[in-house]
């Protein structure tokens, strides 16, 4: 059966932490009127998250990554402007450098109340933010086929996005500690493999029927068929502090999906590897980010991350041209050169310590960098 080329439309969701501009700590209970002000300024594109110290924004359906970048720039600036009126600021980081999760309050909504009740301490620790990228794949079975194949690349995407080296005033030694927190949830991690959308839906229906989940939106995999839209939703990435990094990672993901579709169109496919193997690279991305190699399973050896990405960029050149995201994708090597947000945060902390700052003041310097960089070049 012939499958028509997908739309490959793109939408991006970002979650921000709200910090007090004076203390640099999280705003555990921001004023309710701020949310009303958000709605007036950015109607339907901003919403509360699980914890009151978080806010989520989302673009509309975009035809190109460039269009999504423009919307994200507007949304980041709008959130910063409104929050600033209340003495707060958004930071695009997947963890706060020093605030405690025990001090946070969850949002009073039915879905979040049910989540808090069901997950208990696991949910209370969810002081983390991420970036989710939706790509339009209209055909159901193609969406499942690409789900299976794209899982291979999830560690690569994570490595380029890391922004959570600190947790509760501690340098964790990981570039993405966020994933350690998120992995405590059930139905998280790499997605299972399915042959068809019918098979996938049958498994979801079992969990819904017995009352474990209300719908597929409670599958918190790193990559999943979106519950509400005909999209393949990538969820593994940290939120990127620099907007150009965010749209570069989104462009990379969009191009990967088109490349996999292109292979299928030519009666080829990317080899599927067991989650046991892909999880090794997932851990390496979580621990080292871009600093150490990943396993090339085809070659059966560890390969420097930059070499893997450069090879992938060559493969995706045709897809970047077709999707009109050559410039956005071209920023990926810059991430390799300058480091991710996690690298920058650690460098700011060490620089402050190097001139005699206390740990507390050094962490505040990190928050200052996050506040500034989140809205840089908008």
BELRA-V597949 format. One record per residue. N is the residue number from 1. RES is the residue in one letter. NEAR is the number of other ideal C-beta (glycine too) atoms within 12 Angstrom. D_LAST is the distance of its C-alpha to the last C-alpha in Angstrom with 1 decimal. Layout:
BEGIN
N&RES&NEAR&D_LAST, N&RES&NEAR&D_LAST
END
This chain:
BEGIN
1&X&8&45.3, 2&X&8&42.6, 3&X&19&39.0, 4&X&13&36.8, 5&X&20&33.4, 6&X&31&30.8, 7&X&28&27.9, 8&X&41&25.4, 9&X&30&22.9, 10&X&47&20.1, 11&X&38&18.6, 12&X&50&16.5, 13&X&36&17.1, 14&X&48&15.4, 15&X&44&17.2, 16&X&50&16.0, 17&X&50&18.3, 18&X&48&18.5, 19&X&40&19.6, 20&X&28&21.4, 21&X&25&19.7, 22&X&15&23.2, 23&X&21&24.9, 24&X&31&21.9, 25&X&30&24.1, 26&X&39&23.4, 27&X&33&23.8, 28&X&27&26.8, 29&X&23&27.4, 30&X&36&24.5, 31&X&20&25.9, 32&X&15&26.7, 33&X&14&25.5, 34&X&30&21.9, 35&X&30&22.2, 36&X&18&23.7, 37&X&24&20.8, 38&X&34&18.4, 39&X&21&20.7, 40&X&17&20.8, 41&X&24&17.0, 42&X&30&16.4, 43&X&15&19.9, 44&X&14&21.1, 45&X&27&17.8, 46&X&37&17.9, 47&X&26&21.1, 48&X&29&22.8, 49&X&36&23.7, 50&X&37&26.9, 51&X&39&26.4, 52&X&28&25.4, 53&X&39&23.0, 54&X&43&20.9, 55&X&46&18.8, 56&X&32&18.1, 57&X&44&15.8, 58&X&33&16.5, 59&X&37&15.5, 60&X&24&18.3, 61&X&23&20.4, 62&X&33&18.5, 63&X&22&20.5, 64&X&32&18.1, 65&X&42&15.5, 66&X&29&13.3, 67&X&27&13.7, 68&X&41&13.0, 69&X&34&9.7, 70&X&22&8.7, 71&X&34&10.3, 72&X&44&9.0, 73&X&29&5.3, 74&X&24&7.4, 75&X&40&9.8, 76&X&42&8.1, 77&X&25&7.0, 78&X&29&10.5, 79&X&44&12.2, 80&X&37&11.1, 81&X&24&12.2, 82&X&32&15.4, 83&X&38&16.3, 84&X&22&15.9, 85&X&21&18.7, 86&X&28&20.9, 87&X&18&20.3, 88&X&36&18.4, 89&X&41&15.1, 90&X&48&13.9, 91&X&49&14.1, 92&X&54&13.5, 93&X&53&16.9, 94&X&47&20.1, 95&X&51&22.3, 96&X&48&22.3, 97&X&45&23.9, 98&X&34&26.8, 99&X&35&27.1, 100&X&21&30.1, 101&X&30&30.2, 102&X&14&33.6, 103&X&21&31.9, 104&X&31&29.7, 105&X&23&30.7, 106&X&31&30.2, 107&X&28&29.2, 108&X&17&32.4, 109&X&17&32.2, 110&X&12&35.1, 111&X&22&33.3, 112&X&24&32.1, 113&X&15&35.4, 114&X&19&37.2, 115&X&27&35.0, 116&X&24&35.6, 117&X&15&39.3, 118&X&21&39.6, 119&X&25&37.7, 120&X&15&38.6, 121&X&15&37.5, 122&X&24&35.5, 123&X&29&33.3, 124&X&26&33.1, 125&X&28&31.6, 126&X&36&28.7, 127&X&41&26.1, 128&X&44&23.8, 129&X&44&20.6, 130&X&44&19.9, 131&X&49&18.0, 132&X&40&20.2, 133&X&48&20.0, 134&X&37&22.4, 135&X&47&23.9, 136&X&31&26.4, 137&X&39&29.9, 138&X&23&32.3, 139&X&25&35.6, 140&X&25&36.7, 141&X&25&38.7, 142&X&36&36.2, 143&X&37&33.6, 144&X&33&36.1, 145&X&33&37.0, 146&X&46&33.4, 147&X&41&33.0, 148&X&36&35.9, 149&X&32&34.7, 150&X&48&31.0, 151&X&42&31.9, 152&X&39&32.8, 153&X&41&29.1, 154&X&44&27.7, 155&X&46&28.3, 156&X&46&26.4, 157&X&48&23.3, 158&X&50&23.7, 159&X&48&24.1, 160&X&52&20.8, 161&X&51&18.9, 162&X&49&20.9, 163&X&53&19.4, 164&X&49&22.5, 165&X&42&24.9, 166&X&40&26.0, 167&X&31&28.0, 168&X&25&29.7, 169&X&24&29.5, 170&X&19&30.8, 171&X&26&29.6, 172&X&26&30.7, 173&X&19&30.9, 174&X&33&29.0, 175&X&42&25.5, 176&X&51&25.3, 177&X&34&27.5, 178&X&44&25.9, 179&X&43&28.1, 180&X&28&31.2, 181&X&33&30.6, 182&X&37&29.8, 183&X&27&32.8, 184&X&22&35.1, 185&X&30&34.6, 186&X&19&37.1, 187&X&27&36.1, 188&X&29&33.3, 189&X&30&32.9, 190&X&37&33.5, 191&X&38&34.7, 192&X&25&38.4, 193&X&25&39.7, 194&X&27&41.1, 195&X&17&43.0, 196&X&20&42.0, 197&X&26&40.0, 198&X&14&43.4, 199&X&21&44.0, 200&X&30&40.6, 201&X&24&41.2, 202&X&17&44.7, 203&X&26&43.4, 204&X&30&40.8, 205&X&16&43.6, 206&X&15&45.8, 207&X&21&43.3, 208&X&19&42.8, 209&X&14&46.5, 210&X&11&47.4, 211&X&12&44.8, 212&X&18&42.6, 213&X&25&39.4, 214&X&19&38.9, 215&X&20&37.0, 216&X&28&35.1, 217&X&23&31.8, 218&X&24&33.5, 219&X&33&33.6, 220&X&34&30.8, 221&X&37&31.1, 222&X&45&28.5, 223&X&45&28.8, 224&X&39&30.4, 225&X&43&31.3, 226&X&30&29.2, 227&X&22&31.6, 228&X&14&30.3, 229&X&26&28.9, 230&X&26&30.3, 231&X&38&27.7, 232&X&48&27.8, 233&X&41&25.5, 234&X&42&24.4, 235&X&43&24.1, 236&X&45&24.9, 237&X&52&21.5, 238&X&47&20.0, 239&X&50&16.5, 240&X&50&14.2, 241&X&46&12.2, 242&X&41&9.9, 243&X&36&8.2, 244&X&33&9.9, 245&X&46&13.0, 246&X&50&13.0, 247&X&44&13.0, 248&X&42&15.4, 249&X&51&17.7, 250&X&50&17.6, 251&X&45&18.5, 252&X&46&21.2, 253&X&51&22.7, 254&X&49&22.7, 255&X&43&24.4, 256&X&41&26.9, 257&X&45&28.0, 258&X&40&28.6, 259&X&36&30.5, 260&X&37&32.7, 261&X&37&33.4, 262&X&29&34.2, 263&X&23&36.7, 264&X&27&38.3, 265&X&19&38.7, 266&X&11&40.7, 267&X&7&42.7, 268&X&13&41.0, 269&X&20&38.9, 270&X&27&37.2, 271&X&17&39.8, 272&X&24&39.5, 273&X&27&39.9, 274&X&16&41.1, 275&X&24&38.7, 276&X&14&40.7, 277&X&23&39.5, 278&X&35&35.8, 279&X&28&35.7, 280&X&25&36.6, 281&X&36&33.4, 282&X&39&31.5, 283&X&29&32.9, 284&X&33&32.1, 285&X&41&28.4, 286&X&41&28.5, 287&X&27&30.5, 288&X&29&29.2, 289&X&42&26.0, 290&X&40&25.8, 291&X&26&28.4, 292&X&23&31.6, 293&X&25&33.1, 294&X&41&33.5, 295&X&28&36.7, 296&X&25&37.1, 297&X&23&39.7, 298&X&14&40.9, 299&X&13&41.8, 300&X&10&42.8, 301&X&13&41.1, 302&X&18&38.2, 303&X&23&35.7, 304&X&21&32.8, 305&X&34&29.5, 306&X&25&28.0, 307&X&21&31.1, 308&X&34&30.7, 309&X&36&27.1, 310&X&18&28.0, 311&X&19&30.9, 312&X&33&28.9, 313&X&30&26.3, 314&X&18&29.4, 315&X&23&30.7, 316&X&34&27.5, 317&X&21&27.1, 318&X&20&28.9, 319&X&33&26.9, 320&X&32&23.5, 321&X&18&24.9, 322&X&22&26.3, 323&X&40&23.1, 324&X&23&21.0, 325&X&38&18.7, 326&X&23&20.0, 327&X&20&16.8, 328&X&37&15.2, 329&X&41&18.5, 330&X&23&18.9, 331&X&32&16.2, 332&X&43&18.8, 333&X&22&21.0, 334&X&23&18.2, 335&X&40&18.2, 336&X&28&21.9, 337&X&14&21.7, 338&X&22&19.3, 339&X&28&20.1, 340&X&46&18.5, 341&X&48&17.1, 342&X&50&20.8, 343&X&31&21.7, 344&X&33&19.2, 345&X&45&20.2, 346&X&32&23.8, 347&X&22&23.4, 348&X&34&21.9, 349&X&34&24.8, 350&X&20&27.4, 351&X&19&26.2, 352&X&25&26.6, 353&X&20&29.9, 354&X&12&30.9, 355&X&13&30.9, 356&X&10&32.9, 357&X&19&30.5, 358&X&15&32.0, 359&X&21&30.6, 360&X&20&29.4, 361&X&22&27.5, 362&X&30&26.2, 363&X&37&24.8, 364&X&30&23.1, 365&X&31&21.5, 366&X&43&20.1, 367&X&41&18.7, 368&X&27&17.1, 369&X&34&15.5, 370&X&46&14.3, 371&X&35&13.0, 372&X&23&11.0, 373&X&34&9.8, 374&X&42&8.9, 375&X&29&5.9, 376&X&23&5.6, 377&X&17&3.8, 378&X&25&0.0
END
